[in-house]
């Protein structure tokens, strides 16, 4: 980090979007001040830093706020891309486009189907969510095969942008598995992705910021009441 | 354009998302083959090039497909960013983050409220859409003031990423105005944005690819039946 650089992250421990920012900071080996927000009583700093959405995560870099999870991750990658720190986005423009495409897919298709599956109001809605999740996971299996080219991560030999974006959901995938008894990343149906999940979750830089699964289960139960 | 480069765009004349890609190509002065798709009978090339979403726009660059409108625009900017061609995204990482933030805002908030306003199934839904659109446009007025720093475009002196992303909607804003009798970019409420709309729409590179408003009105009426 450049001398005098000050990084602060406003977050909430249970947010997968905040987790992405923390994963990016962690994989890039950046030190920062983490400020936990009370979402029922948001701080003045949060409201001033993100007046449009009033949401976490917000990264504050030398007093200047950056909002929205994918914007934050790309910003960190652009500011701290050199000096021996790992890059998350690939160098080649076509590979970058593919990474952005799959990151958008995860937010558009995987997220909405997981939400429907776990928070659906009726059994029909939950069943539809399961069906769509299953389809999205199979599509991602193909993407991982294509992007990784036989290597362990979407980013190849090391963690990249799509790994971080999908990695934000790792703990949630586990709690949905635990709460529903289903396996979303099933090793018989999507073996490459199931192996990725284990591999990613066992990295030190990921474990350092990953929330506790039992605590997430409790949060999730509270929200369903 | 590098010698031997082949650019092809699969599109539909009435899509604001396709228009963004055409605007980017036009502002960058790139020549390309435009292929109009029949969305009721999609070509094999479209289905093969975008097997995940099966949607336009798809940019095919030397045989390799790039899908999703914002991904395409960023790809074009990265591949054709040098050699005197105008850059759409700013150079400074913080300004780039701001541009990505507002581009996401346009897709998340402005688009959904305009859809609700013009395609809502009930009068209440349409009224709620009008209210939300009005709020989103006021927020964008502030963004334009901040990003442009008194210059004519979001990108400053020349058209940038946010201009292209918002520019995709220029013709649609005009038809919604015409069909509903409302002014979405009202010069009394949001004078900077209203002036931007006129300025952007009158640029030769925009006019060259902008669809005919009367034809769009007819398309829009057909879709509401």
Contacts between the chains, C-beta under 8 A, distances in Angstrom:
chain1	res1	chain2	res2	distance
A	52	B	105	6.7
A	52	B	139	6.1
A	61	B	94	7.6
A	64	B	94	6.0
A	66	B	94	7.3
A	66	B	97	4.9
A	66	B	101	7.7
A	67	B	101	6.0
A	68	B	100	7.6
A	68	B	101	5.6
A	68	B	104	5.8
A	70	B	100	7.7
A	70	B	104	7.7
A	71	B	97	5.2
A	71	B	100	4.7
A	71	B	101	5.2
A	71	B	104	6.9
A	72	B	97	7.7
A	74	B	96	7.7
A	74	B	97	7.2
A	74	B	100	6.6
A	75	B	93	5.8
A	75	B	94	7.4
A	75	B	96	7.4
A	75	B	97	4.2
A	78	B	93	4.1
A	78	B	96	6.5
A	79	B	93	4.9
A	93	B	75	5.8
A	93	B	78	4.1
A	93	B	79	4.9
A	94	B	61	7.6
A	94	B	64	6.0
A	94	B	66	7.3
A	94	B	75	7.4
A	96	B	74	7.7
A	96	B	75	7.4
A	96	B	78	6.5
A	97	B	66	4.8
A	97	B	71	5.2
A	97	B	72	7.7
A	97	B	74	7.2
A	97	B	75	4.2
A	100	B	68	7.6
A	100	B	70	7.7
A	100	B	71	4.7
A	100	B	74	6.7
A	101	B	66	7.6
A	101	B	67	6.0
A	101	B	68	5.6
A	101	B	71	5.2
A	104	B	68	5.9
A	104	B	70	7.7
A	104	B	71	6.9
A	105	B	52	6.7
A	139	B	52	6.1
